[in-house]
Amino acid sequence: MSTAYVIVTSVGAFMAAFSAASIFFRAKWVVQPLADYGVPHAWWNWLGVAKAAGALGLIAGLWLPAIGVAAGIGLVLYFAGAVITVLRAHWPSHVAFPLMYLAPVAASLVLGFAA
């Protein structure tokens, strides 16, 4: 396990956890765009749970690689879905935000497979 893998995975996990907490605490800069994109309010907690589980899975993956891979794939799919949601809502200027969260998770998967 390389130092780069540990750092990138930790950053990805922190970002996913931060994003989950932002939903749970209803940060206006997160929930207002969700409402603007047409994401049903009933889904918000489940979206936060998915991101929190992914963050925990990435950290657990430092010791149990299969869990980290599953969490990484799940988060990549989650944030890819977020990109699609933003594009379907016709807010292309906001695509950078889910991509910013997707990047370290995808890099973690690449580094994990490269090792």
N, C-alpha and C positions, 0 to 999 in steps of 0.2 A: 504494500500500500504506500503510495507516494505522498509526499507532503502536499503537492498540488491537489491531489484527489481529496485529501482531508480538508484542506482549506476551501476548495470550491464546493464540496458537499456541505460543509458547515455554513457557508454563505447562502447556498440555495435553501437549506433548511431554515435558516434564520429569516430569509425573505418570505418563504412560504408561511412561517409561523406569524410573522408580522402582518402579512396579508390576512391571515385567518383572524388574528386579534382585531384588526381594523374592521372586519365584518361584525365580529361578536360585540364590539363596543360601539358599533354603528357610527363610525367616523364619517362625517358628512361628505368628505372628499372621496369616499368609497361607495357609500350607499346611494348618493344622488346619481352618479353615473349608472349604477345598476338599475335604478328606477327609470332613468332616461333610455337605457337600452331595452327596457321591457322585460327585465328579469323579474319573475313573480316574487313578491315579498316572502312568500312561504318557502322559497328555495334558499334564502340567504343563510340561515343557520346551517343547512346541509352543505352549502358551498364552503362555509367556514370550517365545518367538521372535516370535509374532504381535504382541505389545505392543511389543517392541523395534523391529520393522520399522515399525510404525505411528509410533512416536516419531521414528525416522529419516526417515520419509516426510514427517511434518509439518514437520520442519526443512528438508528438501530442498524442500518446497513453498514456502518463502519465496522461492526463486529459480526454481523450476519449478512453477508453480501446478497443473498437471494431476496431478503426483505428490502434492502436498499434499491435493488434493481426494480422490484415490483413498485415501490413507492415512487421511484424516478419515472417509470413508465406512466404511472397514474397521474403524476403531476404534469408531465409533458402533455398527456392527453387533455388534462384539465385546462391548462393554459392555452393549448391549441383551440379548444372549445371556446375559451374566452376571446381569442383572436377572431374566430368565426362570428361570435355574438356581436362583437364590436363592429365588424364589417357589415353584418346583416342589419345592424341598427343605423348604418350610414354615418359612422363617426370615424372615418379613416385616420383622422389626426390623433385618435386615442389608441391606435394599434400598438404604439411603442410601449405602453404600460404593461399589457400582458406579456409582450415579448421580453421586457426587462426581467420579469419574474421567471420566464421560461428558460432564458439563456443559461443561468448557472446550473439549473437542474439538468438540462441537456448536456452541458459540459461535464457535469458529474458522471453521467452515464457513459459518455465517451471516454473519460479518464478511467473509469472503473473497468470498462471492457479492454482498454489498452494495457492495463496492468497484468 
